[in-house]
Amino acid sequence: MFGSNKCSTSVTGKPKHYIRNEVVAFEEDQTHEFKGHRNISVADVPPWCINASNNTSTRKAISRNLCGFLNTGCGGTVYIGILDGGRVQGVRLTRYQQDHLLLSLQDAMNAFRPPVPRFMYTTEFVPVLEPGDEYPYQFLPVSEKVRAQPHYLRSHLFCWCDYDALGSFNGGVIPMSYVVEISIIPIYRDDPWVRAFIPDCKIATNPIFQCEDGQIYFRKQSTLVTYSLRDVEQLAREEVLLYRMPQLMKAWKDMMTYRTLQQLVDEALDQKKDNSCNEDQKK
């Protein structure tokens, strides 16, 4: 039902983790995006973050960035719990809230057009430690029966898992902080699964995904760009041109070779004709 909670290790052999308030060694760019919230879907964004008068928002859904990584084709990772300046803050999550986030992510990806297959993205919950703290190897037990309860998705309102976390916090049990890494794999147009998205297309091109909000996003360095259908059409034309470029260059070389040979033949015929005229005049 739920995705796996991965725990990788660093080059030192210790479990992977972040230190609170440290600044990470990379910036937001073509393949890295920082988020200080966990609103996956557009419907998760609270209404007080949206200015209806000019259609602007102080908080953007994470699904938009995932769409940009998909359409750009280079892959990328969204880091939930790292602020825009690269400082590690973390988000406190119980195991039930982690399940909620995984379900919300899967629900948003299924709302894309075409739906995003599960193998194209991964999720990892990386613990955030205080300076000097040891890595925790013991975690609070959870009830599998409680985990099986349905979650309230596509809403900014609290789910039961949020109320459970609030009750635990009031009881003195503070959830652990995490940086949630949601990664999109790179897309290679010649892969069989990529061709399966567009089986009727004779030329291998990258698939285009439409976000759950109906928009088409591309990643340009550290920003998102919205593409219209005309922009997508122009992009497809450019991809086809690049795909056909080797064949076009070969055809051009063949044509230039033919023209050169034709010119040499014409010159030889003209020379032969001139020689014949000179011989006739001598006679």
C-alpha positions as CSV (number, residue, x, y, z in Angstrom):
1,M,0.0,0.0,0.0
2,F,2.7,2.4,0.9
3,G,6.1,3.2,-0.6
4,S,9.2,2.1,1.2
5,N,11.0,4.4,3.7
6,K,14.5,4.1,2.4
7,C,17.6,4.7,4.5
8,S,20.8,5.0,2.6
9,T,24.3,5.4,3.9
10,S,27.0,8.0,3.3
11,V,30.6,7.3,2.2
12,T,31.6,7.0,5.8
13,G,29.3,4.1,6.4
14,K,27.0,6.1,8.7
15,P,23.3,6.3,7.9
16,K,22.4,9.3,5.7
17,H,21.2,12.4,7.7
18,Y,21.1,16.2,7.7
19,I,22.2,18.5,10.5
20,R,19.6,21.2,11.5
21,N,20.5,24.8,10.4
22,E,23.4,23.6,8.3
23,V,23.6,24.9,4.7
24,V,23.7,22.2,2.1
25,A,26.6,22.1,-0.4
26,F,24.4,22.6,-3.5
27,E,22.0,25.3,-4.7
28,E,18.6,25.3,-6.5
29,D,19.4,24.6,-10.1
30,Q,18.2,22.5,-13.0
31,T,17.9,19.4,-10.9
32,H,17.5,20.7,-7.3
33,E,14.5,22.4,-5.7
34,F,14.0,23.4,-2.0
35,K,10.6,23.5,-0.3
36,G,9.8,24.5,3.2
37,H,6.3,22.9,3.1
38,R,4.8,19.5,2.2
39,N,1.8,20.6,0.1
40,I,2.1,18.1,-2.7
41,S,-1.1,18.8,-4.6
42,V,-2.6,22.1,-5.7
43,A,-5.6,21.3,-3.5
44,D,-3.2,21.0,-0.5
45,V,-2.2,24.7,-0.7
46,P,-4.1,26.7,2.0
47,P,-6.5,29.4,0.7
48,W,-4.8,32.1,2.8
49,C,-1.6,31.6,0.7
50,I,-3.5,32.5,-2.5
51,N,-4.3,36.1,-3.6
52,A,-7.5,35.8,-5.6
53,S,-7.3,39.4,-6.8
54,N,-4.2,38.9,-9.0
55,N,-4.1,35.1,-9.0
56,T,-0.7,34.9,-7.2
57,S,0.3,32.6,-4.4
58,T,2.9,32.7,-1.6
59,R,3.1,28.9,-1.7
60,K,3.3,26.7,-4.8
61,A,2.3,23.0,-5.0
62,I,5.3,20.6,-5.2
63,S,3.6,18.7,-8.1
64,R,4.5,21.7,-10.4
65,N,8.2,21.2,-9.8
66,L,7.9,17.4,-10.3
67,C,6.1,18.1,-13.6
68,G,9.0,20.4,-14.6
69,F,11.6,17.7,-13.9
70,L,9.6,15.2,-15.9
71,N,9.2,17.4,-19.0
72,T,12.8,18.6,-19.0
73,G,14.0,15.0,-19.0
74,C,17.1,15.4,-16.9
75,G,15.5,14.2,-13.7
76,G,15.7,16.1,-10.4
77,T,15.0,16.1,-6.7
78,V,12.6,18.2,-4.5
79,Y,13.9,18.6,-1.0
80,I,11.1,19.1,1.5
81,G,12.4,20.6,4.6
82,I,15.3,22.7,3.1
83,L,14.6,26.4,2.8
84,D,15.2,28.5,-0.3
85,G,18.6,29.6,1.0
86,G,19.8,26.0,1.4
87,R,19.4,25.9,5.2
88,V,18.2,22.6,6.6
89,Q,15.0,23.1,8.6
90,G,13.3,19.7,8.4
91,V,9.6,18.8,8.7
92,R,8.4,16.8,11.7
93,L,6.5,13.7,10.6
94,T,5.0,10.7,12.3
95,R,5.0,7.4,10.5
96,Y,1.3,8.0,9.8
97,Q,2.1,11.4,8.3
98,Q,4.8,9.9,6.1
99,D,2.2,7.5,4.8
100,H,-0.1,10.4,4.1
101,L,2.6,12.2,2.1
102,L,3.4,9.1,0.1
103,L,-0.3,8.6,-0.7
104,S,-0.7,12.3,-1.6
105,L,2.3,12.0,-4.0
106,Q,0.9,8.9,-5.6
107,D,-2.5,10.5,-6.0
108,A,-1.0,13.7,-7.6
109,M,1.1,11.6,-10.0
110,N,-1.9,9.6,-11.0
111,A,-3.7,12.9,-11.8
112,F,-1.0,13.8,-14.4
113,R,-1.8,13.3,-18.0
114,P,-0.5,10.8,-18.8
115,P,-0.3,9.3,-15.3
116,V,3.3,9.0,-14.1
117,P,4.4,5.3,-13.5
118,R,5.5,4.5,-10.0
119,F,9.1,3.5,-11.1
120,M,9.7,7.0,-12.4
121,Y,10.0,8.6,-8.9
122,T,11.3,7.7,-5.5
123,T,10.8,9.0,-2.0
124,E,13.3,9.0,0.8
125,F,12.8,10.3,4.4
126,V,16.2,11.5,5.6
127,P,16.4,12.2,9.4
128,V,17.4,15.7,10.5
129,L,19.6,15.7,13.7
130,E,20.5,18.4,16.1
131,P,24.3,19.3,16.1
132,G,26.1,16.7,18.2
133,D,23.2,14.2,18.3
134,E,23.8,10.5,17.4
135,Y,21.8,8.8,14.7
136,P,18.6,7.3,16.3
137,Y,18.4,3.5,15.7
138,Q,15.2,3.0,17.6
139,F,11.9,4.4,16.5
140,L,8.5,4.4,18.1
141,P,6.3,1.4,17.1
142,V,3.3,2.0,15.0
143,S,0.0,0.1,14.6
144,E,-0.4,-1.5,11.2
145,K,-4.2,-1.4,11.8
146,V,-4.1,2.3,12.3
147,R,-1.9,2.7,9.2
148,A,-4.5,1.0,7.1
149,Q,-7.1,3.7,7.8
150,P,-7.9,5.9,4.7
151,H,-6.3,9.4,4.6
152,Y,-8.0,12.6,3.7
153,L,-6.3,13.8,0.5
154,R,-6.6,16.8,-1.7
155,S,-7.4,19.3,1.1
156,H,-5.6,21.8,3.2
157,L,-7.5,20.7,6.2
158,F,-6.1,18.4,8.8
159,C,-6.2,14.6,8.3
160,W,-6.6,12.2,11.2
161,C,-2.8,11.6,11.0
162,D,-2.2,15.3,11.7
163,Y,-4.6,15.2,14.7
164,D,-2.8,12.1,15.9
165,A,0.6,13.9,15.6
166,L,-0.8,17.0,17.4
167,G,-2.1,14.8,20.3
168,S,1.3,13.0,20.6
169,F,3.0,16.4,20.6
170,N,0.8,17.6,23.4
171,G,1.5,14.4,25.3
172,G,5.2,15.1,25.1
173,V,6.1,12.8,22.2
174,I,7.8,15.0,19.6
175,P,8.0,13.5,16.0
176,M,11.3,13.3,14.4
177,S,12.3,15.8,11.7
178,Y,13.1,14.8,8.2
179,V,14.2,16.1,4.8
180,V,11.9,14.4,2.3
181,E,13.7,13.8,-1.0
182,I,11.3,13.2,-3.9
183,S,13.4,12.3,-6.9
184,I,12.4,12.0,-10.6
185,I,14.6,9.7,-12.8
186,P,16.1,11.0,-16.0
187,I,14.2,10.2,-19.2
188,Y,15.9,8.6,-22.2
189,R,13.7,8.8,-25.3
190,D,15.0,5.5,-26.7
191,D,14.0,3.4,-23.7
192,P,11.2,1.0,-24.4
193,W,9.0,2.3,-21.6
194,V,9.3,5.8,-23.0
195,R,8.3,4.6,-26.4
196,A,5.3,2.9,-24.8
197,F,3.9,6.4,-23.9
198,I,3.7,7.3,-27.5
199,P,3.4,4.0,-29.4
200,D,2.1,5.6,-32.6
201,C,5.0,8.0,-32.9
202,K,7.6,6.9,-35.5
203,I,10.3,9.2,-34.1
204,A,11.6,8.8,-30.6
205,T,10.7,12.0,-28.6
206,N,10.4,12.7,-24.9
207,P,6.9,12.4,-23.5
208,I,5.2,15.5,-22.3
209,F,3.3,15.5,-19.0
210,Q,0.5,17.8,-18.0
211,C,0.4,18.6,-14.3
212,E,-2.7,18.0,-12.2
213,D,-3.6,21.7,-12.5
214,G,-3.8,21.4,-16.3
215,Q,-0.6,23.3,-17.0
216,I,2.6,22.1,-18.7
217,Y,5.8,23.0,-16.9
218,F,9.5,22.8,-17.8
219,R,12.5,23.4,-15.6
220,K,14.8,26.2,-16.7
221,Q,17.7,26.3,-14.3
222,S,16.1,27.1,-10.9
223,T,12.8,28.4,-12.3
224,L,9.6,26.9,-13.8
225,V,8.4,27.9,-17.2
226,T,4.8,27.3,-18.3
227,Y,4.5,26.0,-21.9
228,S,1.5,26.5,-24.1
229,L,0.3,23.9,-26.6
230,R,2.0,25.9,-29.3
231,D,5.3,25.9,-27.4
232,V,5.0,22.1,-27.0
233,E,4.4,21.8,-30.8
234,Q,7.5,24.0,-31.5
235,L,9.5,21.9,-29.1
236,A,8.4,18.7,-30.9
237,R,9.4,20.1,-34.2
238,E,12.9,21.0,-32.9
239,E,13.2,17.5,-31.4
240,V,12.3,15.9,-34.8
241,L,14.7,18.2,-36.6
242,L,17.5,17.2,-34.2
243,Y,16.6,13.5,-34.5
244,R,16.7,13.7,-38.3
245,M,19.8,15.9,-38.4
246,P,22.3,13.0,-39.2
247,Q,20.1,11.9,-42.1
248,L,19.7,15.5,-43.3
249,M,23.5,16.0,-43.1
250,K,24.1,12.8,-45.1
251,A,21.5,13.8,-47.7
252,W,23.2,17.2,-48.0
253,K,26.6,15.7,-48.4
254,D,25.3,13.3,-51.0
255,M,23.7,16.2,-52.8
256,M,26.9,18.2,-52.7
257,T,28.8,15.2,-53.9
258,Y,26.4,14.8,-56.8
259,R,26.6,18.5,-57.7
260,T,30.4,18.3,-57.6
261,L,30.4,15.2,-59.9
262,Q,27.9,16.8,-62.2
263,Q,30.1,19.9,-62.4
264,L,33.2,17.9,-63.2
265,V,31.3,16.0,-65.9
266,D,30.0,19.2,-67.4
267,E,33.5,20.7,-67.4
268,A,34.9,17.5,-69.1
269,L,32.2,17.7,-71.8
270,D,32.8,21.3,-72.4
271,Q,36.5,20.7,-72.6
272,K,35.9,17.9,-75.1
273,K,33.6,20.1,-77.1
274,D,36.2,22.9,-77.2
275,N,38.9,20.4,-78.3
276,S,36.7,19.1,-81.1
277,C,36.1,22.7,-82.3
278,N,39.8,23.5,-82.3
279,E,40.6,20.3,-84.3
280,D,37.9,21.2,-86.9
281,Q,39.3,24.7,-87.3
282,K,42.8,23.3,-87.9
283,K,41.5,21.1,-90.7
